[in-house]
Amino acid sequence: MTKLTQWLWGLALLGSAWAALTTGALGLELPFPCQEVLWPLPAYLLVAAGCYALGTVGYRVATFHDCEDAARELQSQILEARADLARRGLRF
């Protein structure tokens, strides 16, 4: 099972539970304060997921490690390629 399939199954399960609770399909009598919280719950979860994603990206950017050895190696390969192309007649 792929990760997308897992997420879709989870969303379908949560969505069907939310729909069953908000429409009263289960026959449960929820107190009014619970019903008030239940209606905007998908929006709250969407905002929370967005905040988590933004925080994760921010953390990864803040803790990103530079690869100085790889950068030097790449620069030397670029110089080598330029020299090779100059020998073959290409002007920069």
N, CA, C and O atoms as CSV, one atom per row, in Angstrom:
chain,resi,resn,atom,element,x,y,z
A,1,MET,N,N,0.843,-1.168,0.000
A,1,MET,CA,C,0.000,0.000,0.000
A,1,MET,C,C,0.896,1.242,0.000
A,1,MET,O,O,1.804,1.365,0.823
A,2,THR,N,N,0.632,2.144,-0.919
A,2,THR,CA,C,1.456,3.343,-1.008
A,2,THR,C,C,1.055,4.336,0.081
A,2,THR,O,O,0.008,4.204,0.715
A,3,LYS,N,N,1.909,5.321,0.276
A,3,LYS,CA,C,1.644,6.341,1.290
A,3,LYS,C,C,0.392,7.142,0.927
A,3,LYS,O,O,-0.394,7.503,1.802
A,4,LEU,N,N,0.213,7.417,-0.364
A,4,LEU,CA,C,-0.980,8.144,-0.804
A,4,LEU,C,C,-2.239,7.361,-0.464
A,4,LEU,O,O,-3.225,7.938,-0.006
A,5,THR,N,N,-2.213,6.057,-0.683
A,5,THR,CA,C,-3.373,5.233,-0.368
A,5,THR,C,C,-3.654,5.247,1.129
A,5,THR,O,O,-4.813,5.300,1.541
A,6,GLN,N,N,-2.618,5.200,1.936
A,6,GLN,CA,C,-2.815,5.260,3.391
A,6,GLN,C,C,-3.447,6.579,3.809
A,6,GLN,O,O,-4.372,6.599,4.621
A,7,TRP,N,N,-2.948,7.680,3.257
A,7,TRP,CA,C,-3.503,8.992,3.593
A,7,TRP,C,C,-4.957,9.103,3.137
A,7,TRP,O,O,-5.800,9.636,3.859
A,8,LEU,N,N,-5.247,8.597,1.931
A,8,LEU,CA,C,-6.630,8.669,1.439
A,8,LEU,C,C,-7.578,7.834,2.281
A,8,LEU,O,O,-8.703,8.258,2.548
A,9,TRP,N,N,-7.144,6.657,2.703
A,9,TRP,CA,C,-7.972,5.830,3.579
A,9,TRP,C,C,-8.205,6.521,4.922
A,9,TRP,O,O,-9.314,6.511,5.455
A,10,GLY,N,N,-7.147,7.117,5.458
A,10,GLY,CA,C,-7.290,7.834,6.723
A,10,GLY,C,C,-8.243,9.014,6.605
A,10,GLY,O,O,-9.085,9.231,7.477
A,11,LEU,N,N,-8.107,9.783,5.517
A,11,LEU,CA,C,-9.012,10.911,5.306
A,11,LEU,C,C,-10.449,10.452,5.090
A,11,LEU,O,O,-11.385,11.087,5.574
A,12,ALA,N,N,-10.625,9.353,4.367
A,12,ALA,CA,C,-11.973,8.819,4.155
A,12,ALA,C,C,-12.591,8.355,5.473
A,12,ALA,O,O,-13.776,8.573,5.723
A,13,LEU,N,N,-11.782,7.720,6.303
A,13,LEU,CA,C,-12.283,7.259,7.597
A,13,LEU,C,C,-12.670,8.427,8.492
A,13,LEU,O,O,-13.743,8.427,9.094
A,14,LEU,N,N,-11.791,9.424,8.578
A,14,LEU,CA,C,-12.103,10.597,9.394
A,14,LEU,C,C,-13.276,11.380,8.827
A,14,LEU,O,O,-14.131,11.858,9.573
A,15,GLY,N,N,-13.314,11.509,7.512
A,15,GLY,CA,C,-14.419,12.235,6.878
A,15,GLY,C,C,-15.755,11.562,7.082
A,15,GLY,O,O,-16.759,12.230,7.329
A,16,SER,N,N,-15.777,10.242,6.981
A,16,SER,CA,C,-17.044,9.531,7.184
A,16,SER,C,C,-17.475,9.586,8.649
A,16,SER,O,O,-18.668,9.688,8.936
A,17,ALA,N,N,-16.527,9.521,9.569
A,17,ALA,CA,C,-16.877,9.649,10.991
A,17,ALA,C,C,-17.405,11.048,11.280
A,17,ALA,O,O,-18.375,11.208,12.021
A,18,TRP,N,N,-16.766,12.065,10.694
A,18,TRP,CA,C,-17.232,13.438,10.893
A,18,TRP,C,C,-18.630,13.630,10.313
A,18,TRP,O,O,-19.495,14.237,10.945
A,19,ALA,N,N,-18.843,13.107,9.104
A,19,ALA,CA,C,-20.157,13.243,8.470
A,19,ALA,C,C,-21.227,12.506,9.268
A,19,ALA,O,O,-22.340,13.009,9.422
A,20,ALA,N,N,-20.902,11.325,9.775
A,20,ALA,CA,C,-21.880,10.562,10.555
A,20,ALA,C,C,-22.219,11.285,11.854
A,20,ALA,O,O,-23.372,11.274,12.285
A,21,LEU,N,N,-21.228,11.911,12.477
A,21,LEU,CA,C,-21.496,12.618,13.726
A,21,LEU,C,C,-22.259,13.917,13.497
A,21,LEU,O,O,-23.129,14.268,14.294
A,22,THR,N,N,-21.947,14.631,12.427
A,22,THR,CA,C,-22.621,15.909,12.205
A,22,THR,C,C,-24.039,15.747,11.684
A,22,THR,O,O,-24.899,16.579,11.972
A,23,THR,N,N,-24.296,14.702,10.932
A,23,THR,CA,C,-25.652,14.500,10.404
A,23,THR,C,C,-26.540,13.717,11.363
A,23,THR,O,O,-27.751,13.649,11.156
A,24,GLY,N,N,-25.978,13.138,12.383
A,24,GLY,CA,C,-26.765,12.363,13.339
A,24,GLY,C,C,-27.121,10.977,12.831
A,24,GLY,O,O,-28.088,10.376,13.300
A,25,ALA,N,N,-26.360,10.463,11.886
A,25,ALA,CA,C,-26.650,9.159,11.291
A,25,ALA,C,C,-26.465,8.024,12.293
A,25,ALA,O,O,-27.057,6.957,12.129
A,26,LEU,N,N,-25.662,8.236,13.317
A,26,LEU,CA,C,-25.418,7.181,14.307
A,26,LEU,C,C,-26.468,7.169,15.412
A,26,LEU,O,O,-26.505,6.246,16.227
A,27,GLY,N,N,-27.308,8.173,15.440
A,27,GLY,CA,C,-28.335,8.244,16.473
A,27,GLY,C,C,-27.812,8.744,17.809
A,27,GLY,O,O,-28.478,8.589,18.833
A,28,LEU,N,N,-26.635,9.337,17.810
A,28,LEU,CA,C,-26.078,9.869,19.045
A,28,LEU,C,C,-26.596,11.285,19.265
A,28,LEU,O,O,-26.678,12.079,18.328
A,29,GLU,N,N,-26.938,11.587,20.493
A,29,GLU,CA,C,-27.353,12.934,20.850
A,29,GLU,C,C,-26.166,13.654,21.478
A,29,GLU,O,O,-25.905,13.520,22.673
A,30,LEU,N,N,-25.457,14.410,20.664
A,30,LEU,CA,C,-24.303,15.141,21.162
A,30,LEU,C,C,-24.763,16.442,21.811
A,30,LEU,O,O,-25.700,17.078,21.326
A,31,PRO,N,N,-24.121,16.838,22.888
A,31,PRO,CA,C,-24.450,18.130,23.486
A,31,PRO,C,C,-24.146,19.270,22.509
A,31,PRO,O,O,-23.310,19.130,21.616
A,32,PHE,N,N,-24.828,20.383,22.689
A,32,PHE,CA,C,-24.676,21.510,21.773
A,32,PHE,C,C,-23.243,22.030,21.682
A,32,PHE,O,O,-22.794,22.330,20.576
A,33,PRO,N,N,-22.494,22.155,22.794
A,33,PRO,CA,C,-21.096,22.605,22.658
A,33,PRO,C,C,-20.234,21.672,21.802
A,33,PRO,O,O,-19.338,22.125,21.090
A,34,CYS,N,N,-20.509,20.386,21.877
A,34,CYS,CA,C,-19.761,19.436,21.038
A,34,CYS,C,C,-20.117,19.621,19.566
A,34,CYS,O,O,-19.251,19.523,18.696
A,35,GLN,N,N,-21.386,19.887,19.291
A,35,GLN,CA,C,-21.806,20.112,17.906
A,35,GLN,C,C,-21.177,21.390,17.350
A,35,GLN,O,O,-20.812,21.445,16.176
A,36,GLU,N,N,-21.052,22.416,18.196
A,36,GLU,CA,C,-20.431,23.664,17.755
A,36,GLU,C,C,-18.963,23.467,17.387
A,36,GLU,O,O,-18.459,24.111,16.466
A,37,VAL,N,N,-18.287,22.590,18.095
A,37,VAL,CA,C,-16.876,22.316,17.808
A,37,VAL,C,C,-16.753,21.371,16.623
A,37,VAL,O,O,-15.782,21.453,15.872
A,38,LEU,N,N,-17.710,20.484,16.442
A,38,LEU,CA,C,-17.633,19.456,15.412
A,38,LEU,C,C,-17.778,20.028,13.999
A,38,LEU,O,O,-17.115,19.548,13.079
A,39,TRP,N,N,-18.611,21.023,13.809
A,39,TRP,CA,C,-18.826,21.559,12.469
A,39,TRP,C,C,-17.565,22.134,11.846
A,39,TRP,O,O,-17.245,21.760,10.718
A,40,PRO,N,N,-16.821,23.027,12.512
A,40,PRO,CA,C,-15.617,23.572,11.857
A,40,PRO,C,C,-14.368,22.714,12.043
A,40,PRO,O,O,-13.268,23.157,11.711
A,41,LEU,N,N,-14.513,21.510,12.559
A,41,LEU,CA,C,-13.352,20.657,12.827
A,41,LEU,C,C,-12.481,20.404,11.591
A,41,LEU,O,O,-11.258,20.438,11.723
A,42,PRO,N,N,-13.037,20.154,10.399
A,42,PRO,CA,C,-12.152,19.957,9.226
A,42,PRO,C,C,-11.291,21.186,8.925
A,42,PRO,O,O,-10.129,21.053,8.541
A,43,ALA,N,N,-11.854,22.369,9.098
A,43,ALA,CA,C,-11.062,23.580,8.865
A,43,ALA,C,C,-9.944,23.692,9.893
A,43,ALA,O,O,-8.823,24.064,9.549
A,44,TYR,N,N,-10.239,23.374,11.152
A,44,TYR,CA,C,-9.206,23.405,12.189
A,44,TYR,C,C,-8.082,22.416,11.873
A,44,TYR,O,O,-6.902,22.732,12.026
A,45,LEU,N,N,-8.463,21.228,11.435
A,45,LEU,CA,C,-7.458,20.210,11.107
A,45,LEU,C,C,-6.622,20.623,9.901
A,45,LEU,O,O,-5.421,20.352,9.855
A,46,LEU,N,N,-7.249,21.276,8.928
A,46,LEU,CA,C,-6.513,21.752,7.760
A,46,LEU,C,C,-5.506,22.835,8.156
A,46,LEU,O,O,-4.370,22.827,7.683
A,47,VAL,N,N,-5.911,23.749,9.007
A,47,VAL,CA,C,-4.999,24.799,9.484
A,47,VAL,C,C,-3.862,24.181,10.296
A,47,VAL,O,O,-2.706,24.581,10.154
A,48,ALA,N,N,-4.188,23.208,11.146
A,48,ALA,CA,C,-3.150,22.555,11.949
A,48,ALA,C,C,-2.157,21.814,11.056
A,48,ALA,O,O,-0.954,21.850,11.316
A,49,ALA,N,N,-2.641,21.142,10.007
A,49,ALA,CA,C,-1.742,20.439,9.088
A,49,ALA,C,C,-0.852,21.432,8.348
A,49,ALA,O,O,0.331,21.164,8.135
A,50,GLY,N,N,-1.410,22.575,7.954
A,50,GLY,CA,C,-0.614,23.604,7.292
A,50,GLY,C,C,0.465,24.167,8.203
A,50,GLY,O,O,1.595,24.393,7.769
A,51,CYS,N,N,0.117,24.394,9.471
A,51,CYS,CA,C,1.110,24.893,10.431
A,51,CYS,C,C,2.217,23.871,10.654
A,51,CYS,O,O,3.392,24.228,10.752
A,52,TYR,N,N,1.840,22.611,10.734
A,52,TYR,CA,C,2.843,21.558,10.902
A,52,TYR,C,C,3.773,21.507,9.690
A,52,TYR,O,O,4.990,21.401,9.840
A,53,ALA,N,N,3.195,21.582,8.487
A,53,ALA,CA,C,4.012,21.539,7.278
A,53,ALA,C,C,4.948,22.738,7.211
A,53,ALA,O,O,6.122,22.593,6.868
A,54,LEU,N,N,4.438,23.916,7.536
A,54,LEU,CA,C,5.269,25.114,7.521
A,54,LEU,C,C,6.388,25.027,8.556
A,54,LEU,O,O,7.522,25.420,8.281
A,55,GLY,N,N,6.075,24.521,9.727
A,55,GLY,CA,C,7.091,24.346,10.751
A,55,GLY,C,C,8.144,23.337,10.356
A,55,GLY,O,O,9.330,23.540,10.620
A,56,THR,N,N,7.727,22.250,9.725
A,56,THR,CA,C,8.675,21.233,9.281
A,56,THR,C,C,9.619,21.785,8.223
A,56,THR,O,O,10.826,21.553,8.286
A,57,VAL,N,N,9.081,22.510,7.258
A,57,VAL,CA,C,9.923,23.100,6.220
A,57,VAL,C,C,10.880,24.115,6.838
A,57,VAL,O,O,12.060,24.135,6.490
A,58,GLY,N,N,10.396,24.949,7.739
A,58,GLY,CA,C,11.249,25.926,8.398
A,58,GLY,C,C,12.369,25.274,9.185
A,58,GLY,O,O,13.508,25.738,9.151
A,59,TYR,N,N,12.052,24.202,9.893
A,59,TYR,CA,C,13.070,23.488,10.658
A,59,TYR,C,C,14.121,22.879,9.740
A,59,TYR,O,O,15.318,22.953,10.020
A,60,ARG,N,N,13.667,22.273,8.637
A,60,ARG,CA,C,14.611,21.643,7.708
A,60,ARG,C,C,15.517,22.682,7.059
A,60,ARG,O,O,16.702,22.424,6.845
A,61,VAL,N,N,14.972,23.852,6.744
A,61,VAL,CA,C,15.798,24.904,6.161
A,61,VAL,C,C,16.799,25.427,7.187
A,61,VAL,O,O,17.955,25.691,6.858
A,62,ALA,N,N,16.348,25.573,8.434
A,62,ALA,CA,C,17.231,26.102,9.481
A,62,ALA,C,C,18.361,25.141,9.819
A,62,ALA,O,O,19.444,25.584,10.202
A,63,THR,N,N,18.140,23.849,9.690
A,63,THR,CA,C,19.155,22.863,10.061
A,63,THR,C,C,19.843,22.247,8.838
A,63,THR,O,O,20.490,21.206,8.944
A,64,PHE,N,N,19.701,22.893,7.685
A,64,PHE,CA,C,20.312,22.373,6.462
A,64,PHE,C,C,21.832,22.512,6.549
A,64,PHE,O,O,22.346,23.572,6.906
A,65,HIS,N,N,22.534,21.450,6.226
A,65,HIS,CA,C,23.997,21.451,6.299
A,65,HIS,C,C,24.573,21.685,4.908
A,65,HIS,O,O,24.164,21.050,3.936
A,66,ASP,N,N,25.522,22.603,4.831
A,66,ASP,CA,C,26.218,22.840,3.569
A,66,ASP,C,C,27.248,21.736,3.356
A,66,ASP,O,O,27.884,21.267,4.300
A,67,CYS,N,N,27.395,21.346,2.135
A,67,CYS,CA,C,28.379,20.325,1.773
A,67,CYS,C,C,29.533,21.025,1.066
A,67,CYS,O,O,29.570,21.094,-0.162
A,68,GLU,N,N,30.466,21.537,1.845
A,68,GLU,CA,C,31.555,22.327,1.280
A,68,GLU,C,C,32.480,21.482,0.409
A,68,GLU,O,O,32.972,21.960,-0.613
A,69,ASP,N,N,32.718,20.246,0.798
A,69,ASP,CA,C,33.578,19.371,-0.006
A,69,ASP,C,C,32.942,19.111,-1.368
A,69,ASP,O,O,33.619,19.145,-2.395
A,70,ALA,N,N,31.637,18.851,-1.369
A,70,ALA,CA,C,30.940,18.597,-2.634
A,70,ALA,C,C,30.917,19.856,-3.494
A,70,ALA,O,O,31.012,19.765,-4.718
A,71,ALA,N,N,30.795,21.027,-2.877
A,71,ALA,CA,C,30.795,22.278,-3.631
A,71,ALA,C,C,32.150,22.506,-4.292
A,71,ALA,O,O,32.220,22.924,-5.448
A,72,ARG,N,N,33.221,22.232,-3.560
A,72,ARG,CA,C,34.562,22.383,-4.147
A,72,ARG,C,C,34.773,21.397,-5.296
A,72,ARG,O,O,35.345,21.745,-6.329
A,73,GLU,N,N,34.311,20.180,-5.105
A,73,GLU,CA,C,34.441,19.175,-6.163
A,73,GLU,C,C,33.651,19.593,-7.405
A,73,GLU,O,O,34.129,19.433,-8.528
A,74,LEU,N,N,32.460,20.119,-7.208
A,74,LEU,CA,C,31.649,20.568,-8.332
A,74,LEU,C,C,32.302,21.737,-9.054
A,74,LEU,O,O,32.295,21.789,-10.284
A,75,GLN,N,N,32.869,22.682,-8.293
A,75,GLN,CA,C,33.560,23.808,-8.919
A,75,GLN,C,C,34.751,23.332,-9.739
A,75,GLN,O,O,34.989,23.840,-10.834
A,76,SER,N,N,35.498,22.367,-9.224
A,76,SER,CA,C,36.644,21.857,-9.988
A,76,SER,C,C,36.170,21.130,-11.248
A,76,SER,O,O,36.828,21.215,-12.285
A,77,GLN,N,N,35.057,20.425,-11.179
A,77,GLN,CA,C,34.524,19.761,-12.365
A,77,GLN,C,C,34.049,20.776,-13.398
A,77,GLN,O,O,34.186,20.553,-14.601
A,78,ILE,N,N,33.491,21.893,-12.931
A,78,ILE,CA,C,33.061,22.943,-13.854
A,78,ILE,C,C,34.269,23.547,-14.558
A,78,ILE,O,O,34.239,23.764,-15.769
A,79,LEU,N,N,35.338,23.821,-13.798
A,79,LEU,CA,C,36.550,24.368,-14.413
A,79,LEU,C,C,37.166,23.389,-15.406
A,79,LEU,O,O,37.648,23.788,-16.467
A,80,GLU,N,N,37.147,22.121,-15.060
A,80,GLU,CA,C,37.673,21.090,-15.957
A,80,GLU,C,C,36.847,21.016,-17.233
A,80,GLU,O,O,37.401,20.888,-18.325
A,81,ALA,N,N,35.532,21.096,-17.103
A,81,ALA,CA,C,34.666,21.045,-18.285
A,81,ALA,C,C,34.864,22.278,-19.159
A,81,ALA,O,O,34.873,22.175,-20.385
A,82,ARG,N,N,35.023,23.450,-18.530
A,82,ARG,CA,C,35.277,24.669,-19.311
A,82,ARG,C,C,36.596,24.562,-20.079
A,82,ARG,O,O,36.678,24.943,-21.246
A,83,ALA,N,N,37.610,24.048,-19.417
A,83,ALA,CA,C,38.905,23.896,-20.082
A,83,ALA,C,C,38.788,22.919,-21.248
A,83,ALA,O,O,39.362,23.155,-22.310
A,84,ASP,N,N,38.060,21.839,-21.064
A,84,ASP,CA,C,37.867,20.856,-22.124
A,84,ASP,C,C,37.102,21.468,-23.298
A,84,ASP,O,O,37.448,21.239,-24.456
A,85,LEU,N,N,36.075,22.236,-22.999
A,85,LEU,CA,C,35.309,22.867,-24.067
A,85,LEU,C,C,36.120,23.951,-24.770
A,85,LEU,O,O,35.971,24.148,-25.976
A,86,ALA,N,N,36.977,24.655,-24.032
A,86,ALA,CA,C,37.838,25.670,-24.650
A,86,ALA,C,C,38.839,25.012,-25.593
A,86,ALA,O,O,39.143,25.555,-26.655
A,87,ARG,N,N,39.351,23.847,-25.208
A,87,ARG,CA,C,40.261,23.112,-26.101
A,87,ARG,C,C,39.549,22.689,-27.378
A,87,ARG,O,O,40.170,22.593,-28.436
A,88,ARG,N,N,38.258,22.437,-27.283
A,88,ARG,CA,C,37.495,21.996,-28.472
A,88,ARG,C,C,36.990,23.182,-29.295
A,88,ARG,O,O,36.333,22.991,-30.319
A,89,GLY,N,N,37.294,24.399,-28.854
A,89,GLY,CA,C,36.973,25.570,-29.679
A,89,GLY,C,C,35.784,26.386,-29.213
A,89,GLY,O,O,35.397,27.327,-29.906
A,90,LEU,N,N,35.203,26.082,-28.107
A,90,LEU,CA,C,34.073,26.857,-27.604
A,90,LEU,C,C,34.594,28.038,-26.802
A,90,LEU,O,O,35.471,27.879,-25.953
A,91,ARG,N,N,34.050,29.231,-27.071
A,91,ARG,CA,C,34.476,30.438,-26.359
A,91,ARG,C,C,33.466,30.788,-25.283
A,91,ARG,O,O,32.258,30.636,-25.462
A,92,PHE,N,N,33.992,31.262,-24.159
A,92,PHE,CA,C,33.126,31.696,-23.052
A,92,PHE,C,C,33.145,33.194,-22.964
A,92,PHE,O,O,32.484,33.771,-22.101
